[in-house]
Amino acid sequence: MDDVTQTIGFIGSGHIGGTLARLATAAGFDVVMSNSRGPETLADLVAELGPRARAATASDAAAAGDLVVVSVPLRAYREVPVEALAGKPVMDTNNYYPQRDGQIASLDDGSTTSSELLQRHLPASSVVKVFNNIFFKHLATLARPAGAPDRTALPIAGDEAAAKEAVTAFLDAIGYDAVDARPAGRRRSTIPGGHARVRTPLRTVHRAGRNTRRRRHHPGRARRGLTPCAARKLVRPKLPGDTR
Ligand SMILES: NC(=O)c1ccc[n+]([C@@H]2O[C@H](COP(=O)([O-])OP(=O)(O)OC[C@H]3O[C@@H](n4cnc5c(N)ncnc54)[C@H](OP(=O)(O)O)[C@@H]3O)[C@@H](O)[C@H]2O)c1
């Protein structure tokens, strides 16, 4: 782990939040978990996570985290605490599924992205999109030590370099490489329905793209990981004359 990030706060402790908390505690981080129903409902998870974990309200988890994961159904993004997250890097795992979240017009018409919505809700925080395109079960099993030839690279997208550095360090600590996809505002490549071109389903940079239609009907499916080198090639912008 880096010298700065010691505690990870969790707004949302479900499939993704819980999985990340397991990886984080295994890597030596303290975690503070929260959900919508109150800390007492997280007793089993906290017991499983061990002495590095505790449960709190969402505001307290946000305040406690050096780095905070927001992993809730997108419809709840306006309930994410604002003040307590000011000045902090926020890892945004959220995806938009209208059948679950209800229709959000600005996402339906493509005028914004789910990360931009969260960033606008958290104007004093630095939102970094990450973990939104890997199935939680794969997130649990694909973690590898640094340098492992089969280590998976995950795309990150955000506007602030310092926040992306903190997120990259966190990914590295829990078993993943990071690939800087592009600023969050222009990043539609890793969202469900994103237009990014994905050539191969071999091993991922886990990302939604070409196979989005299938993914929408089977949102639990994810591809296996790419090497970091291949990943960088996949996420670079398409250039004039590029025949990929
Ligand atoms: N599942 C995956 O494999 C996967 C992969 C990539 C991205 N995602 C995205 O990541 C997000 C989380 O997915 P998930 O599968 O982890 O969902 P999940 O298992 O349903 O967990 C959602 C968590 O959010 C909490 N929550 C809901 N409203 C909240 C609020 N207002 N304040 C605080 N916590 C709140 C829930 O608490 P309660 O249970 O108390 O309501 C629960 O702990 C979603 O946007 C999803 O689309 C999921």
The ligand as a Gaussian input file, in Angstrom:
#p B3LYP/6-31G(d) Opt

LIG

0 1
 N      -22.341000      -6.723000      -9.370000
 C      -21.349000      -6.524000     -10.230000
 O      -20.668000      -7.483000     -10.649000
 C      -21.037000      -5.134000     -10.710000
 C      -19.936000      -4.968000     -11.541000
 C      -19.567000      -3.681000     -11.948000
 C      -20.298000      -2.584000     -11.525000
 N      -21.397000      -2.764000     -10.728000
 C      -22.126000      -1.550000     -10.320000
 O      -21.679000      -1.224000      -9.005000
 C      -22.780000      -0.714000      -8.233000
 C      -22.996000      -1.639000      -7.043000
 O      -23.301000      -2.928000      -7.554000
 P      -23.474000      -4.171000      -6.576000
 O      -23.675000      -5.349000      -7.452000
 O      -22.405000      -4.172000      -5.546000
 O      -24.879000      -3.790000      -5.902000
 P      -25.540000      -4.482000      -4.631000
 O      -24.964000      -5.811000      -4.363000
 O      -27.006000      -4.339000      -4.830000
 O      -25.093000      -3.505000      -3.424000
 C      -25.506000      -2.185000      -3.389000
 C      -25.065000      -1.599000      -2.070000
 O      -25.399000      -0.215000      -2.087000
 C      -26.022000       0.058000      -0.849000
 N      -26.839000       1.252000      -0.967000
 C      -27.966000       1.439000      -1.688000
 N      -28.420000       2.686000      -1.524000
 C      -27.567000       3.293000      -0.681000
 C      -27.500000       4.568000      -0.102000
 N      -28.408000       5.511000      -0.396000
 N      -26.474000       4.860000       0.757000
 C      -25.554000       3.925000       1.058000
 N      -25.557000       2.685000       0.532000
 C      -26.552000       2.377000      -0.306000
 C      -26.814000      -1.170000      -0.536000
 O      -27.201000      -1.174000       0.801000
 P      -28.582000      -1.881000       1.255000
 O      -28.428000      -3.312000       0.910000
 O      -28.657000      -1.609000       2.725000
 O      -29.684000      -1.201000       0.453000
 C      -25.777000      -2.223000      -0.870000
 O      -24.862000      -2.366000       0.181000
 C      -23.973000      -0.674000      -9.178000
 O      -24.070000       0.628000      -9.730000
 C      -23.624000      -1.705000     -10.231000
 O      -24.269000      -1.435000     -11.457000
 C      -21.764000      -4.017000     -10.295000

